[in-house]
């Protein structure tokens, strides 16, 4: 490998840039948060609660939130993004669409969406649906 002063300076600037990006998100620490103390974000009749958002010890971004979805509601239009998502349904019914295929799941079920797949969720029932989203990656 031909190491030059220029290649070393480029590597240092790349490391500094990646460290700056990583420092934008805090490293996650252990915690206990009672449900009643989670911040609530209202969206019409639905609401969500942020649980955590930061970097794991290995530098992987992890975000978790809980959503209570009103009957017939969707948290947002179908979309795609780089990070993966795991949906854990704990109450009600959820229609999960991934790449144009919709599957209706019941409480206790899970759905995983891979990076950059077109996806969305809707509550097709007449009762509230409650689920957690675990987002991994960017």
N, CA and C of each residue as an Amber inpcrd file, in Angstrom:
protein
   414
   0.8470000  -1.1820000   0.0000000   0.0000000   0.0000000   0.0000000
   0.8820000   1.2310000   0.0000000   0.6140000   2.1500000  -0.8910000
   1.3780000   3.3750000  -1.0100000   0.7260000   4.4470000  -0.1450000
   1.2960000   4.7040000   1.0320000   0.7410000   5.6840000   1.9480000
   1.4350000   7.0190000   1.7340000   0.6430000   8.0320000   1.4450000
   1.1820000   9.3700000   1.2520000   0.5970000  10.2850000   2.3300000
   1.2030000  11.4490000   2.4610000   0.6830000  12.4240000   3.4140000
  -0.7630000  12.7900000   3.0560000  -1.0380000  12.8790000   1.7760000
  -2.3940000  13.2230000   1.3200000  -3.3970000  12.1380000   1.7230000
  -3.0600000  10.8460000   1.5270000  -3.9900000   9.7710000   1.8750000
  -4.2120000   9.7060000   3.3860000  -3.1680000  10.0100000   4.1620000
  -3.3150000  10.0180000   5.6220000  -4.2360000  11.1590000   6.0470000
  -4.0510000  12.3480000   5.4660000  -4.9120000  13.4820000   5.7980000
  -6.3670000  13.2100000   5.3930000  -6.5750000  12.5640000   4.2410000
  -7.9300000  12.2120000   3.8280000  -8.5560000  11.2340000   4.8180000
  -7.8020000  10.2470000   5.2610000  -8.3180000   9.2650000   6.2130000
  -8.6730000   9.9360000   7.5360000  -7.8250000  10.8550000   7.9980000
  -8.0960000  11.5580000   9.2530000  -9.3560000  12.4020000   9.1310000
  -9.5260000  13.0970000   8.0050000 -10.7230000  13.9240000   7.8410000
 -11.9820000  13.0630000   7.7550000 -11.8810000  11.8730000   7.1300000
 -13.0300000  10.9670000   7.0730000 -13.3790000  10.4640000   8.4680000
 -12.3720000  10.1230000   9.2780000 -12.6210000   9.6720000  10.6490000
 -13.2510000  10.7850000  11.4790000 -12.7570000  11.9990000  11.3110000
 -13.3100000  13.1300000  12.0580000 -14.7660000  13.3580000  11.6730000
 -15.0680000  13.2520000  10.3780000 -16.4480000  13.4380000   9.9140000
 -17.3580000  12.3600000  10.4680000 -16.9050000  11.1020000  10.4590000
 -17.7440000  10.0200000  10.9710000 -17.9180000  10.1500000  12.4820000
 -16.9160000  10.6340000  13.2030000 -17.0460000  10.8550000  14.6410000
 -18.0330000  11.9700000  14.9160000 -18.0190000  13.0000000  14.0820000
 -18.9620000  14.1100000  14.2540000 -20.3860000  13.6310000  14.0340000
 -20.6060000  12.7860000  13.0320000 -21.9440000  12.2480000  12.7880000
 -22.3980000  11.3870000  13.9510000 -21.5160000  10.5460000  14.4430000
 -21.8710000   9.6600000  15.5490000 -22.1820000  10.4590000  16.8100000
 -21.4970000  11.5940000  17.0080000 -21.7330000  12.3640000  18.2180000
 -23.0630000  13.1010000  18.1890000 -23.7200000  13.2020000  17.0130000
 -25.0330000  13.8260000  16.9310000 -26.0770000  13.0170000  17.6850000
 -25.8960000  11.7220000  17.7710000 -26.8000000  10.8530000  18.5150000
 -26.0930000  10.4090000  19.7820000 -26.7880000  10.4950000  20.9080000
 -26.1380000  10.0810000  22.1520000 -25.9840000   8.5690000  22.2300000
 -24.9730000   8.1350000  22.9710000 -24.8290000   6.7110000  23.2550000
 -25.8880000   6.3560000  24.2850000 -26.5810000   5.2610000  24.0500000
 -27.6570000   4.8500000  24.9410000 -27.1150000   4.3680000  26.2750000
 -27.7850000   4.7240000  27.3310000 -27.4550000   4.2630000  28.6730000
 -28.6200000   3.4420000  29.2020000 -28.3520000   2.6510000  30.2030000
 -29.4230000   1.8950000  30.8440000 -30.4320000   2.8590000  31.4510000
 -31.7060000   2.4770000  31.4750000 -32.7400000   3.3160000  32.0660000
 -33.9770000   2.4860000  32.3760000 -34.8460000   3.0720000  33.1680000
 -36.1890000   2.5540000  33.4200000 -37.1130000   3.7460000  33.2290000
 -38.1170000   3.5970000  32.3670000 -39.0610000   4.6810000  32.1080000
 -40.4800000   4.1550000  32.2680000 -41.1910000   4.5900000  33.3010000
 -42.5970000   4.2010000  33.4130000 -43.3960000   4.7270000  32.2140000
 -44.3690000   3.9640000  31.7670000 -45.1870000   4.3320000  30.6040000
 -45.7760000   5.7320000  30.7700000 -46.2190000   6.0470000  31.9660000
 -46.8630000   7.3480000  32.2210000 -45.8950000   8.5240000  32.0560000
 -44.5910000   8.2610000  32.0420000 -43.6080000   9.3350000  31.9160000
 -43.0360000   9.4770000  30.5040000 -43.4540000   8.6080000  29.5770000
 -42.9730000   8.7250000  28.1990000 -43.6370000   9.9310000  27.5360000
 -42.8730000  10.7540000  26.8000000 -43.4710000  11.9200000  26.1400000
 -44.4660000  11.4860000  25.0610000 -45.6290000  12.1370000  25.0270000
 -46.7020000  11.7780000  24.1000000 -46.7410000  12.7650000  22.9370000
 -46.8310000  12.2160000  21.7160000 -46.9890000  13.0270000  20.5050000
 -48.3380000  12.6450000  19.9000000 -49.2630000  13.5900000  19.8320000
 -50.6060000  13.3320000  19.3020000 -50.6120000  13.5290000  17.7930000
 -51.3930000  12.6830000  17.1210000 -51.5900000  12.7710000  15.6730000
 -53.0650000  12.4470000  15.4310000 -53.9320000  13.4610000  15.5250000
 -55.3620000  13.2150000  15.4420000 -55.8100000  12.4270000  16.6570000
 -56.4890000  11.2950000  16.4330000 -56.9300000  10.4270000  17.5250000
 -55.8590000   9.4150000  17.9270000 -54.7770000   9.3610000  17.1730000
 -53.6760000   8.4360000  17.4600000 -52.5800000   9.1690000  18.2240000
 -51.7110000   8.3820000  18.8510000 -50.5930000   8.9900000  19.5660000
 -49.4010000   8.0410000  19.5960000 -48.2210000   8.6320000  19.7830000
 -47.0150000   7.8150000  19.8930000 -46.1900000   8.3120000  21.0740000
 -45.3410000   7.4120000  21.5590000 -44.4750000   7.7160000  22.6870000
 -43.0470000   7.3040000  22.3340000 -42.1440000   8.2720000  22.3560000
 -40.7290000   7.9810000  22.1160000 -40.1740000   7.2550000  23.3370000
 -39.4430000   6.1700000  23.0920000 -38.8620000   5.3990000  24.1820000
 -37.3510000   5.5960000  24.2370000 -36.6750000   5.4210000  23.0920000
 -35.2350000   5.6780000  23.0570000 -34.8120000   5.9930000  21.6330000
 -33.6830000   6.6830000  21.5380000 -33.1330000   7.0650000  20.2390000
 -31.6630000   7.3950000  20.4410000 -30.7810000   6.5280000  19.9480000
 -29.3540000   6.7790000  20.1180000 -28.5220000   5.6530000  19.5690000
 -27.2740000   5.6340000  19.9780000 -26.3120000   4.6480000  19.4830000
 -26.0700000   3.5650000  20.5160000 -25.9740000   2.3270000  20.0590000
 -25.6060000   1.2190000  20.9380000 -24.0940000   1.2560000  21.1750000
 -23.5940000   0.3720000  22.0140000 -22.1600000   0.3360000  22.3050000
 -21.3320000   0.0660000  21.0460000 -21.9360000  -0.5830000  20.0420000
 -21.2110000  -0.8930000  18.8040000 -21.3970000   0.1830000  17.7380000
 -22.0940000   1.2840000  18.0860000 -22.2540000   2.3850000  17.1540000
 -23.4410000   2.2560000  16.2190000 -24.3170000   1.2780000  16.4480000
 -25.5180000   1.0990000  15.6130000 -26.6230000   1.9910000  16.1560000
 -27.2810000   2.7210000  15.2510000 -28.3850000   3.5780000  15.6680000
 -29.6140000   2.7310000  15.9710000 -30.2530000   2.9860000  17.1110000
 -31.4410000   2.2490000  17.5430000 -32.4800000   3.2550000  18.0080000
 -33.6930000   3.1300000  17.4480000 -34.7980000   3.9980000  17.8600000
 -35.9920000   3.1150000  18.1340000 -36.6880000   3.3660000  19.2560000
 -37.8650000   2.5840000  19.6260000 -38.9650000   3.5550000  20.0340000
 -40.1760000   3.2920000  19.5270000 -41.3300000   4.0550000  19.9720000
 -42.5650000   3.1610000  20.0210000 -43.5660000   3.6190000  20.7510000
 -44.8340000   2.9210000  20.8860000 -45.8950000   3.7750000  20.2260000
 -46.8110000   3.1510000  19.5170000 -47.9030000   3.8680000  18.8680000
 -49.2300000   3.2460000  19.2510000 -50.2050000   4.0870000  19.5550000
 -51.5890000   3.6750000  19.7240000 -52.3380000   4.2800000  18.5450000
 -52.8330000   3.4030000  17.6690000 -53.4220000   3.8140000  16.3950000
 -54.9370000   3.6860000  16.4510000 -55.6230000   4.7700000  16.1600000
 -57.0860000   4.7950000  16.1790000 -57.6470000   3.9270000  15.0440000
 -58.8860000   3.4490000  15.1960000 -59.5190000   2.6530000  14.1310000
 -59.5080000   3.4020000  12.7960000 -59.1130000   2.6950000  11.7440000
 -59.0690000   3.2680000  10.4010000 -57.9040000   4.1980000  10.1390000
 -57.0630000   4.4100000  11.1210000 -55.9690000   5.3820000  11.0030000
 -54.6670000   4.7240000  10.5640000 -53.7880000   5.5650000  10.0420000
 -52.4390000   5.1830000   9.6470000 -51.5120000   6.2690000  10.1900000
 -50.3180000   5.9300000  10.6830000 -49.4490000   6.9690000  11.2490000
 -48.9070000   7.9440000  10.2000000 -48.7850000   7.4820000   8.9570000
 -48.2870000   8.3140000   7.8530000 -48.4590000   7.5120000   6.5630000
 -48.3370000   8.1520000   5.4160000 -48.4680000   7.4160000   4.1470000
 -47.3550000   6.3760000   3.9820000 -47.5850000   5.3520000   3.1540000
 -46.5250000   4.3740000   2.8660000 -45.2630000   5.0900000   2.3760000
 -44.1310000   4.5060000   2.6860000 -42.8440000   5.1320000   2.3760000
 -41.7480000   4.0810000   2.3690000 -40.5300000   4.5130000   2.1280000
 -39.3540000   3.6540000   2.2400000 -38.2200000   4.4710000   2.8500000
 -37.3140000   3.7890000   3.5010000 -36.1480000   4.4370000   4.1010000
 -35.0440000   3.4060000   4.2720000 -33.8650000   3.8940000   4.5860000
 -32.6860000   3.0290000   4.6500000 -32.7090000   2.0630000   5.8380000
 -33.2030000   2.5220000   6.9810000 -33.1460000   1.6550000   8.1620000
 -34.2240000   0.5670000   8.1300000 -33.9650000  -0.5100000   8.8810000
 -34.9290000  -1.5990000   9.0190000 -35.8630000  -1.2910000  10.1850000
 -37.0640000  -1.8980000  10.1530000 -38.0150000  -1.7160000  11.2380000
 -38.6490000  -3.0430000  11.6190000 -38.8200000  -3.2270000  12.9230000
 -39.5350000  -4.3720000  13.4660000 -40.7760000  -3.8380000  14.1640000
 -41.9500000  -4.3290000  13.7630000 -43.2200000  -3.9540000  14.3810000
 -43.6510000  -5.0850000  15.3080000 -43.9760000  -4.7560000  16.5560000
 -44.4370000  -5.7380000  17.5360000 -45.8270000  -5.3100000  17.9950000
 -46.8600000  -6.0080000  17.5390000 -48.2450000  -5.6560000  17.8360000
 -48.6520000  -6.2710000  19.1650000 -49.0800000  -5.4250000  20.1130000
 -49.4490000  -5.9570000  21.4220000 -50.9540000  -5.9010000  21.6850000
 -51.6920000  -5.1000000  20.8850000 -53.1340000  -4.9950000  21.0800000
 -53.7930000  -4.6540000  19.7480000 -54.9150000  -5.3140000  19.4440000
 -55.6850000  -4.9670000  18.2620000 -55.2440000  -5.6870000  17.0070000
 -55.5000000  -5.0170000  15.8780000 -55.2410000  -5.5610000  14.5420000
 -54.4930000  -4.5180000  13.7300000 -53.5880000  -4.9760000  12.8870000
 -52.8060000  -4.0660000  12.0560000 -52.6780000  -4.6400000  10.6550000
 -52.9540000  -3.8230000   9.6460000 -52.6990000  -4.1930000   8.2660000
 -51.3090000  -3.7000000   7.9130000 -50.4240000  -4.6090000   7.5740000
 -49.0370000  -4.2620000   7.2460000 -48.8200000  -4.5140000   5.7600000
 -48.4440000  -3.4660000   5.0440000 -48.1660000  -3.5910000   3.6100000
 -46.6640000  -3.4670000   3.3960000 -46.0990000  -4.4850000   2.7210000
 -44.6800000  -4.4760000   2.3670000 -44.5860000  -4.7930000   0.8870000
 -44.0120000  -3.8550000   0.1350000 -43.8310000  -4.0290000  -1.3080000
 -45.1460000  -4.4330000  -2.0040000 -46.2570000  -3.7760000  -1.6100000
 -47.5370000  -3.9840000  -2.2780000 -48.3730000  -5.1400000  -1.7620000
 -47.8460000  -5.9510000  -0.8640000 -48.6010000  -7.0810000  -0.3110000
 -49.0240000  -6.7450000   1.1130000 -50.3420000  -6.7880000   1.3710000
 -50.8750000  -6.4740000   2.6890000 -51.2250000  -7.7490000   3.4430000
 -50.7960000  -7.8080000   4.6920000 -51.1180000  -8.9080000   5.5920000
 -51.7210000  -8.2990000   6.8540000 -52.8360000  -8.8540000   7.3060000
 -53.4640000  -8.3930000   8.5400000 -52.9740000  -9.2830000   9.6700000
 -52.4390000  -8.6380000  10.7210000 -51.9150000  -9.3890000  11.8660000
 -52.6980000  -9.0300000  13.1230000 -52.6860000  -9.9510000  14.0720000
 -53.3780000  -9.7930000  15.3530000 -52.3560000  -9.5860000  16.4700000
 -52.8560000  -9.2490000  17.6550000 -52.0070000  -9.0300000  18.8240000
 -51.0680000 -10.2140000  19.0470000 -49.8310000  -9.9080000  19.3930000
 -48.8120000 -10.9330000  19.5990000 -47.9770000 -11.1820000  18.3620000
 -48.3850000 -10.6030000  17.2340000 -47.6800000 -10.8190000  15.9610000
 -46.5670000  -9.7950000  15.7690000 -45.7050000 -10.0930000  14.8100000
 -44.5900000  -9.2110000  14.4770000 -44.4700000  -9.0820000  12.9690000
 -43.8970000  -7.9810000  12.5200000 -43.6010000  -7.7690000  11.0960000
 -42.2410000  -7.0870000  11.0060000 -41.4410000  -7.4930000  10.0420000
 -40.1150000  -6.9080000   9.8340000 -40.0510000  -6.3310000   8.4350000
 -39.5390000  -5.1110000   8.3250000 -39.3950000  -4.4420000   7.0310000
 -37.9120000  -4.2040000   6.7810000 -37.4210000  -4.7770000   5.6960000
 -36.0150000  -4.6500000   5.3080000 -35.7430000  -3.2490000   4.7530000
 -34.5040000  -2.8760000   4.6990000 -34.0610000  -1.5860000   4.1830000
 -34.6150000  -1.3040000   2.7910000 -35.1260000  -0.0910000   2.6100000
 -35.6040000   0.4440000   1.3300000 -36.8050000  -0.2720000   0.7390000
 -37.5410000  -1.0610000   1.5340000 -38.7760000  -1.6620000   1.0310000
 -39.9420000  -0.7040000   1.2870000 -40.8170000  -0.5840000   0.2810000
 -42.0030000   0.2580000   0.3640000 -42.9370000  -0.3800000   1.3860000
 -43.3580000   0.3960000   2.4080000 -44.1870000  -0.1920000   3.4600000
 -45.0770000   0.8490000   4.1300000 -46.1000000   0.3400000   4.7890000
 -47.0070000   1.1790000   5.5530000 -47.8780000   0.3060000   6.4410000
 -48.5290000   0.9310000   7.4230000 -49.4390000   0.2050000   8.3030000
 -50.7360000   0.9880000   8.4430000 -51.8140000   0.2540000   8.7110000
 -53.1240000   0.8500000   8.9500000 -53.8670000  -0.0190000   9.9520000
 -54.7150000   0.6300000  10.7330000 -55.5670000  -0.1100000  11.6650000
 -56.8990000  -0.3580000  10.9700000 -57.1630000  -1.6030000  10.5020000
 -58.3910000  -1.8870000   9.7650000 -59.5900000  -2.2160000  10.6640000
 -59.3760000  -2.2320000  11.9750000 -60.4090000  -2.7000000  12.9070000
 -61.2050000  -1.5320000  13.5000000 -62.1320000  -1.8740000  14.3830000
 -62.9820000  -0.8820000  15.0510000 -62.5100000  -0.5860000  16.4670000
 -61.3470000  -1.1220000  16.8340000 -60.7520000  -0.8440000  18.1430000
 -59.3310000  -0.3500000  17.9330000 -58.7530000   0.2560000  18.9550000
 -57.3870000   0.7540000  18.8560000 -56.4010000  -0.3880000  18.6460000
 -55.3110000  -0.0710000  17.9610000 -54.1840000  -0.9950000  17.8340000
 -53.0070000  -0.3560000  18.5630000 -52.2430000  -1.1730000  19.2700000
 -51.0740000  -0.6750000  19.9790000 -49.8750000  -1.5250000  19.5860000
 -48.7890000  -0.8670000  19.1730000 -47.6060000  -1.5950000  18.7260000
 -46.3450000  -0.8100000  19.0340000 -45.2400000  -1.5540000  19.0410000
 -43.9160000  -0.9620000  19.2020000 -43.1830000  -1.0570000  17.8750000
 -42.3810000  -0.0580000  17.5840000 -41.4910000  -0.0870000  16.4180000
 -40.0580000  -0.0260000  16.9360000 -39.2450000  -0.9730000  16.4630000
 -37.8210000  -0.9910000  16.7560000 -37.1180000  -0.7190000  15.4280000
 -36.5210000   0.4800000  15.3110000 -35.8390000   0.8790000  14.0820000
 -34.3350000   0.7120000  14.2730000 -33.6990000   0.0150000  13.3200000
 -32.2800000  -0.3160000  13.4290000 -31.5310000   0.2660000  12.2310000
 -30.5060000   1.0200000  12.4910000 -29.6980000   1.5450000  11.3980000
 -29.7710000   3.0520000  11.3080000 -29.6060000   3.5550000  10.1290000
 -29.5280000   5.0090000   9.9010000 -30.7810000   5.7240000  10.3470000
